[in-house]
Amino acid sequence: MYVLRFLKEFVNHPAAIGAVAPSSRHLARKVAGSAGVGDASVVIEFGPGTGVITAAILELLRPDALFFALEINPEFVEITRKRFPHVTVHNDSAANARKYLEEAGVDSCQCIVSGLPWTTFDNQLQDTLLNTVVDVLAPGGRFATYTYLQSTVLPSGIRFRKKLCAAFGDLGITRPVWRNVPPAVVYYAQK
Ligand SMILES: C[S@@+](CC[C@H](N)C(=O)[O-])C[C@H]1O[C@@H](n2cnc3c(N)ncnc32)[C@H](O)[C@@H]1O
């Protein structure tokens, strides 16, 4: 679903999209599950794209939980809002997560599920966004994101993993999710 629209956005904004196709349901469920969505009262999704991971989050989300997403691409915002009219999707950078938490009347979240293309980001943007993750997560809060297998050996992928280890101390890595194009692993950590 939405494969062609996703590909079109990738052609126009390759670094910000970072993938030629949306994640598979298998990868989406692995990321949402690794983030501990079902235990959290405040959940934020970074970079929902066309909403594959959003759907996996909604399968696990507590009915009383506060949940919103931050997506920088207006086309994807429109698609995700249309698919999930009851989900709040802000058209803004994930770097501004604190502002939306405060607007919602809370000062931290217990869970961040990220679909951001970390390995296409430069050093500074990786730092900015990772600092936001650490800033808005409550103590004990969980973070999960994915990266394509081939990106784990690229300099930007190695740099990102080191930053995650430095930020969280302990980093979990799942087995590869083969049923995704391309195959990916999920990184997960607890503050
Ligand atoms: C690899 S795509 C993943 C989309 C979707 N989560 C999935 O798994 O199919 C990366 C997404 O992150 C979004 N994105 C990139 N930089 C962002 C930022 N700074 N803040 C919020 N979203 C961003 C892109 O527009 C795109 O939707």
The ligand as an SDF file (V2000), in Angstrom:
LIG
                    3D

 27 29  0  0  0  0  0  0  0  0999 V2000
   12.7460    5.2800    6.2180 C   0  0  0  0  0  0  0  0  0  0  0  0
   11.2800    6.2970    6.2240 S   0  0  0  0  0  0  0  0  0  0  0  0
   10.3210    5.2710    7.3400 C   0  0  0  0  0  0  0  0  0  0  0  0
    8.8430    5.4460    7.2110 C   0  0  0  0  0  0  0  0  0  0  0  0
    8.0200    4.4710    8.0480 C   0  0  0  0  0  0  0  0  0  0  0  0
    8.2720    4.6240    9.4480 N   0  0  0  0  0  0  0  0  0  0  0  0
    8.2930    3.0370    7.6530 C   0  0  0  0  0  0  0  0  0  0  0  0
    8.9550    2.3340    8.4220 O   0  0  0  0  0  0  0  0  0  0  0  0
    7.8640    2.6470    6.5700 O   0  0  0  0  0  0  0  0  0  0  0  0
   11.7840    7.6810    7.2470 C   0  0  0  0  0  0  0  0  0  0  0  0
   10.6810    8.6450    7.6220 C   0  0  0  0  0  0  0  0  0  0  0  0
   11.2150    9.6340    8.5290 O   0  0  0  0  0  0  0  0  0  0  0  0
   10.7360   10.9230    8.1340 C   0  0  0  0  0  0  0  0  0  0  0  0
   11.6760   11.9320    8.6730 N   0  0  0  0  0  0  0  0  0  0  0  0
   12.9390   12.2030    8.2550 C   0  0  0  0  0  0  0  0  0  0  0  0
   13.5020   13.1450    9.0300 N   0  0  0  0  0  0  0  0  0  0  0  0
   12.5720   13.4740    9.9800 C   0  0  0  0  0  0  0  0  0  0  0  0
   12.5660   14.3680   11.0860 C   0  0  0  0  0  0  0  0  0  0  0  0
   13.6240   15.1240   11.3770 N   0  0  0  0  0  0  0  0  0  0  0  0
   11.4600   14.4310   11.8460 N   0  0  0  0  0  0  0  0  0  0  0  0
   10.3720   13.6560   11.5660 C   0  0  0  0  0  0  0  0  0  0  0  0
   10.3140   12.8020   10.5360 N   0  0  0  0  0  0  0  0  0  0  0  0
   11.4020   12.6960    9.7430 C   0  0  0  0  0  0  0  0  0  0  0  0
   10.6860   10.8290    6.6140 C   0  0  0  0  0  0  0  0  0  0  0  0
    9.9030   11.8490    6.0400 O   0  0  0  0  0  0  0  0  0  0  0  0
   10.1110    9.4260    6.4370 C   0  0  0  0  0  0  0  0  0  0  0  0
    8.7190    9.4280    6.5480 O   0  0  0  0  0  0  0  0  0  0  0  0
  1  2  1  0
  2  3  1  0
  2 10  1  0
  3  4  1  0
  4  5  1  0
  5  6  1  0
  5  7  1  0
  7  8  2  0
  7  9  1  0
 10 11  1  0
 11 12  1  0
 11 26  1  0
 12 13  1  0
 13 14  1  0
 13 24  1  0
 14 15  1  0
 14 23  1  0
 15 16  2  0
 16 17  1  0
 17 18  1  0
 17 23  2  0
 18 19  1  0
 18 20  2  0
 20 21  1  0
 21 22  2  0
 22 23  1  0
 24 25  1  0
 24 26  1  0
 26 27  1  0
M  CHG  2   2   1   9  -1
M  END
$$$$
